[in-house]
Amino acid sequence: MALYPLHKYFVFNDRLLPVSTFVPAENEGGIYEVLRVVNGIPLFLDEHLQRMQLSAELAGKEIRYTCAQLEAFLNQLIVRNEVDEGNVLISCKTNLKAFFIAHNYPSAEQYKLGIRCGLLHAERMNPNAKVFQTEVRKQANRLMETLGFYEVLLVDHEERITEGSRSNVFFIRGNEIITPPGKQVLLGITRQKTIACANRLKLKVVEDEIQLDGLTGFDAAFITGTSPKVLPVNEVDGHCFDVDNKVLRSLMIEYDKIIQEDIKKRLSGKAVN
């Protein structure tokens, strides 16, 4: 991914450097995280940094910096670039880099009417680790650009839907929320927070395999991710879903609430410090 050209600085190891010195590099096999900045606050920062450390362990990489140091680097990046809202990519293959990337947040209409998803027969290696896998990304991008999908869902060799190319996926049947087992997917931070929202609403969440030929058995569907948050899906491969489903809409409201709670928590922490 390329850095966002309107910003002035990026993190390179323990320094802030001008973007004019940024050199794009091959990232295949490197670990990364994408964080969303809202009101100058990196959302769910602790969870993202902990997952990055886990990805490093699973991928056999070493991050030379502590979570506290990474937090300091990211805060410097946000302040020096004078950014209130956007997405930051932090990556490590050999060197640590962090920089703002172009973002594409869903429109109000997409949150209301939902989005279309296609299918891609592909599997991630080591799915619990957030690792650059360039070929899967390229295939997904081609499908989305050619056929106009917002996202494509990955289908494994046993015809099971596992996750989106850049998101997690959930389905709803009655008052039950079903999502593919954690061992098969990237354990997204938004996925984690959505499950927490469901628990707060006393809704049942089940991890179960989603067979491609079983889509007609679900009432609603949605994807989760850093940019889309909780986003309704209106169609997958010709199967239509109810975007006004009450369970889905309650989750969307609850997720926005925990975003505001996280912002308040981090602002109060800054005030104390």
Secondary structure, DSSP 8 states (H G I E B T S, - for coil): ----TT--EEEETTEEEEGGG------TT-EEEEEEEETTEETTHHHHHHHHHHHHHHHT----S-HHHHHHHHHHHHHHHT-SEEEEEEEESSSEEEEEE------HHHHHH-EEEEEEE---SSTTS-B--HHHHHHHHHHHHHH--SEEEEE-TTSEEEEESSSEEEEEETTEEEE--GGGS---HHHHHHHHHHHHTT-EEEE--EEGGGGGG-SEEEEEETTTEEEEEEEETTEE--TT-HHHHHHHHHHHHHHHHHHHHHHHHHHH-
